[in-house]
Amino acid sequence: MLCCLCCSLAVAAQELPAGRFVPDGTLHYQLYFKWGMLMPKAGKASLGVQDSAYQGKPAWKYTLTFHTTGLFEKVFRMRDTLDCYITKENRLLQFATKHSDEGDYYSIDDLVFSYTGPETEVHSRRYTLTRTKIDTLLVADGKVYDMLAATMYLRALDWERMTIGSEYPFRVAIGRDLVNSAFRYAGQQVIEYKGKTYRTHHFYIDVYDEAFTQSKAAGEAWIDDDSNCIPVKLRAKLKIGAAEAYLMREP
């Protein structure tokens, strides 16, 4: 849910823009399921960047972990870990993986990215402990990200050049599909949570995929208006209610 909550295809270069590509500790989030006046806790997530290496070369490793809690732990247990590796030299996304554990079902998604001129090729594999479910090559003009790298793009946008209504389209590789999405800037907004006030940049997330019953504003993101550009609040509309994530503590 956090990933679905959380680049311009017109630019020919494939690299992610310069920005928050430095180790910034680990951010911790509390997730809620909101339905009318009800807002029970649904899970916890952590998000962080650290120095690492990919195929022997220096890289940034971007990691998201998520697990359900409370009632949701008994109804629909989930344990997800997402990692992606981004080169330090030219900020190219090289590899992304997602491990999903739903109690009685375990799967792994691997995405290997390569670049030829303006094109991005993504070798996408999904497999379980017993068989391969997806093994395909996705090709697209312009930039393609995994769900996690897309949030890094959002954190690296240039606030000074934004105007309300500005759109930042991107594609996300998921299984056999390339999903067209866009961040849409909605201006500044003040967020209060547990006695702390944040001045944020507010974005809508448009997702053009049949899995979302409402493509426009399928999600929202509030990014802290400081040099760290930390996601403070995230929201995704569901078929029933919504999922919301709030920053619990900073590094």
N, C-alpha and C positions, 0 to 999 in steps of 0.2 A: 504493500500500500504506500509506503514511504517513497519508493521509487516512482510509482505512477504519479505521485504528487510532484514529486521531483522525479549563436551559430548562424550563421547566415549562409545559406546554400549558394548565394550569388557570388561569394568569394571563392576563387578557384583554389587557393591553397587549402591543404587538408588539416593543417595544424590547429590545435585549440589555441585561443588567444592567451597572451600572458596574463597572469592574475594570481589567484591564490594557489599557486603550485609550490607551496612550501609546507613543511611539516607543521601542523597546527594543533597537535594534540588530538584528543578524542571528544567529540560532541555527543551528548546523551539526550535522548528524546523519550517523552512519554506519549504513547498513542492511545487515542480514545475512539470509540464508536458513538457517533452522535445521531440520535433519532428523536426528534421533537425536543422535549424537555430532558430526556434521558441522555446521559453521557458517561457510560461506564468505561473504566480503563480496559484497553484491549491488548496492549503489549508494550514492549520497550525496544528501542533501536539505538545504535551508536554509529557514528560517522567520523572518519578520520583520514588523514593523508600522512604518509611516512616515506622516508628515503628507502629505496629498494633497488632491485636490479631485475632486468628481463633479458634472457638470452645473453647474459654476461655483460650487459651494458647498463649504466646508471639509469634509473627510472623512478618515477613517483608511483607508489601503490596507493590506490584510493579504495577504501573498504567500508562496506555497510553491513551491519549485522542486525537481525530482527528476531524476536521471539514473542509469542503470545503469552498473556498472563491472565489470571483470574478465571472468570467463566469461559472466556474464549479458549483458554488452555484445555478445558475439558470438552468443549464442543468441537473445536477445529484447531488442533495443535499444529503450530508452524515453527520451524527453525530455518531461517534463510541467511546465507552469507554471500555477498557479492564483492568481487574484487575486479579492479581494472588497472592495467599498467600503461603509463604514459611516458614517452621518452622525454628526457630532460633537454636534449639537444634541439629538437624541433617541435616538441609537444605533440607528437603523433600518438594516437591511441593504437596500441599494439595488440593487446589481448584482454579479454574480459571473461569472467566465469561466474556462474551462479549455482550454488549448492542449495537445494530445497529438500527439507525433511518435514514431511507431514505425518509422521508417526508410522503409518502403514505404507507410505510411498516415499521413495527417495530418488531424486534425479539430479543430473548435472547438465548445465548448459555451458558450452565453450564457444567463444567467438574469437577468431583470429583475423586481424585486419591487415590488409596490404594495399599499396597505393601505386597506381600507374597513371601518371599525368593527372587529369582532373577526376579520374574514376577512383572509387573505393570498392574493394572486393572484401567480402566477409565470408569466411568459411564457418558455417554455423553447424554445430553438432549438439544434439540432446540425447542423453543416454541414461539408462538405469544401471543397476548392478548386474542385470542379466541380458540386456539387449540395447541396440542403438535404435532410437525412435526417429531422429532427424539427422541427416548428413547432406548438406546442400551448400551451394555457393550463391551468395547474394551480390549483385553488382548494381551500382548506382553512380550517377554523376553527382559530384559534390560530397558533402560531409555526411557520414553515418556514425552514430554513436551507439553504445549500449545505454541502458537506462541510467546507470550510475554516472558515466562521463557527461551525460546531458546536464546533470545538476552542477558539475564543475563548470560547464560552459556558462550557465546562468550566473554563477558566482563571479565569473570573470568579465562580465559585460561592463561597458563604460557608462557609468551613471550620468556623467556630464553631458553626454550626447543624446540622452533619451528624451522623448516627448510622450505625453499620454497618447496611447493608441499605437505606439511603435511595436512592430512585430518582428520576432526573431525565429524563423522557421528552422526545423531540423528533422532528421530521420533517425529512428531508433530501430536497430536490428533485434527482432524477437522471434526465435524459432525459424520458421520458414518465411517470415514476413519482414518487410520494411515499412514501419508505421510512420506516416507523416504527422508531425506535431508542430506546435509553435508556442513560444512564450509571448505574451501580449502585455505590455506595460500599462498599469492602471494608476500610476502616481504614487505619492508617498502616503503612508498611513502609520498611526501610532498603535502599537500592540502592547497590552498589559497582561502579564501572566505571573501569578504567585508573587505579587508585590513589586515586580520589576517592570519598568517601562522601556520599550524599544521604539526607536524611530526607524521605519522600514521602507523599502521599495516593494510595492505590491504588484504581482504578476498573475495573470490568468494563464492557464495551460490548456490549449486547445489540442485535442487528440482525435484524429480522424480515423477511427477504428470501430468496427462493429461491436467490440466488447464494451464500448462506452455508449450508453443510451443517449447521452447528451455530449456531442462533440465539442461544442463551444463551452468554454469554461468548465471542462471536465475536472480540472483541478485548479488550485491556487497556491501561490508561494509568497511568503513575506521574508525578504532578505534584509538583514541588519545594515543600516546606512553608516558603516564605518569601514576602516581599511581591511577588516577581516571578512566582510561580506558573508556572515554566518546566516544560514537558514534559521529563522526564529520560529516560524509556524508554517505548516503545510496542510493542505486540505484536498481530499479527493471525493467527488460525488460517487455514491454507490447506487445500485438499483433501489435499495432501501436505506435511507439515511446517508451518512457521510463518515469518512475516516479523517481524523485530525491528529496531527503530531505537533507537540510543543517542545521547545528547547528546555531541558531541565537544568543543565549546568554547562558552563563554558570551561575550556581547558585552563 
